[in-house]
Amino acid sequence: MSRFFLAKMIPALTLTVFILLMNSGTLFKNLSGKADRVPDYFPLLQTSIHQEEWLEAAGYLEKMQSVWQKVVFRIQFSEERDEINNFQHSLARMKGFVEARHKGGALAELREIEETWVNLGK
């Protein structure tokens, strides 16, 4: 019995754990408290950009970036590095558009960030 356990069950359990970990992106990106939910900042940013309240938008963007860093820590093993980099690059571009007070560019980047968020874990 112990030989069977060592030869068959331990490798099977190990593989199962790794498969679950590698496919857990959707669960881990949404596994958070109320304080670290990235999608909560999308409507806040959209409203502040539409109303051209640039300081408020910059504040929301900074908060979203800090929340994103917490999420990245949870999903880094289950998501493709390109998707994570795409999200971070979009955040950086959006920060530039907000600093330049460019409404169209900021809204376009916000839509790209939202789309990338939806596609994380798929």
C-alpha positions as MATLAB code, in Angstrom:
seq = 'MSRFFLAKMIPALTLTVFILLMNSGTLFKNLSGKADRVPDYFPLLQTSIHQEEWLEAAGYLEKMQSVWQKVVFRIQFSEERDEINNFQHSLARMKGFVEARHKGGALAELREIEETWVNLGK';
ca = [
       0.000    0.000    0.000;
       2.772    2.466    0.867;
       4.540    1.765   -2.424;
       1.305    2.497   -4.305;
       0.894    5.721   -2.350;
       4.426    6.870   -3.090;
       4.392    5.858   -6.741;
       0.904    6.952   -7.779;
      -0.865    9.176   -5.298;
       1.842   11.713   -4.428;
       2.578   12.589   -8.089;
      -1.148   12.722   -8.870;
      -1.848   15.025   -5.923;
       1.121   17.227   -6.808;
      -0.063   17.587  -10.396;
      -3.586   18.356   -9.214;
      -2.340   21.112   -6.920;
      -0.281   22.667   -9.728;
      -3.175   22.502  -12.192;
      -5.488   24.185   -9.710;
      -2.906   26.873   -8.978;
      -2.249   27.598  -12.651;
      -5.974   27.915  -13.412;
      -6.917   30.026  -10.417;
      -6.438   33.501  -11.952;
     -10.124   34.398  -12.035;
     -10.622   33.283   -8.457;
      -7.564   35.093   -7.113;
      -8.193   38.349   -8.990;
     -11.640   38.575   -7.409;
     -10.624   37.154   -4.041;
     -10.362   40.361   -2.102;
     -11.981   42.484    0.480;
     -13.785   45.702   -0.246;
     -10.526   47.629    0.076;
      -8.714   45.983   -2.816;
     -11.134   45.685   -5.706;
      -9.708   47.122   -8.923;
     -13.067   47.356  -10.792;
     -14.446   49.723   -8.144;
     -12.163   52.434   -9.516;
     -13.369   52.199  -13.133;
     -16.588   54.236  -12.710;
     -14.882   56.676  -10.346;
     -12.143   57.338  -12.882;
     -14.614   57.611  -15.745;
     -16.723   60.174  -13.912;
     -13.774   62.272  -12.822;
     -12.277   62.242  -16.329;
     -15.598   63.172  -17.957;
     -15.966   66.061  -15.519;
     -12.295   66.960  -16.053;
     -11.500   66.740  -12.354;
      -7.877   65.832  -12.992;
      -6.600   65.914   -9.405;
      -9.387   63.611   -8.315;
      -8.688   61.294  -11.269;
      -4.991   61.217  -10.390;
      -5.876   60.267   -6.815;
      -8.136   57.424   -7.942;
      -5.470   56.246  -10.356;
      -2.849   56.141   -7.594;
      -5.207   54.164   -5.361;
      -5.985   51.759   -8.203;
      -2.264   51.244   -8.827;
      -1.662   50.350   -5.189;
      -4.609   47.932   -5.220;
      -3.304   46.431   -8.474;
       0.040   45.677   -6.808;
      -1.812   43.576   -4.220;
      -3.712   41.728   -6.939;
      -0.541   41.041   -8.956;
       0.961   39.310   -5.948;
      -2.013   36.902   -5.887;
      -2.255   36.199   -9.617;
       1.388   36.213  -10.702;
       1.605   32.417  -10.943;
      -1.661   31.852  -12.764;
      -1.633   34.643  -15.361;
       0.498   35.202  -18.405;
       3.208   37.760  -17.837;
       2.154   39.595  -21.008;
      -1.323   40.241  -19.616;
       0.075   41.576  -16.357;
       2.533   43.775  -18.253;
      -0.241   45.020  -20.548;
      -2.292   46.106  -17.543;
       0.691   47.871  -15.981;
       1.615   49.608  -19.237;
      -1.956   50.804  -19.681;
      -1.894   52.210  -16.153;
       1.323   54.070  -16.927;
      -0.075   55.499  -20.169;
      -3.272   56.521  -18.420;
      -1.249   58.287  -15.747;
       0.461   60.271  -18.500;
      -2.842   61.207  -20.106;
      -4.258   62.315  -16.759;
      -1.166   64.420  -16.058;
      -1.464   65.965  -19.527;
      -5.208   66.451  -18.979;
      -6.017   64.673  -22.214;
      -9.589   63.477  -21.866;
      -9.762   61.248  -24.965;
      -6.515   59.425  -24.281;
      -7.354   58.877  -20.619;
     -10.766   57.430  -21.480;
      -9.256   55.190  -24.157;
      -6.706   53.827  -21.712;
      -9.413   53.308  -19.105;
     -11.349   51.161  -21.586;
      -8.198   49.158  -22.349;
      -7.603   48.623  -18.630;
     -11.193   47.450  -18.177;
     -10.887   45.048  -21.112;
      -7.596   43.646  -19.837;
      -9.139   43.164  -16.388;
     -12.066   41.236  -17.844;
      -9.700   39.002  -19.825;
      -7.460   38.161  -16.867;
      -8.033   34.566  -15.915;
      -9.557   33.459  -19.209;
];
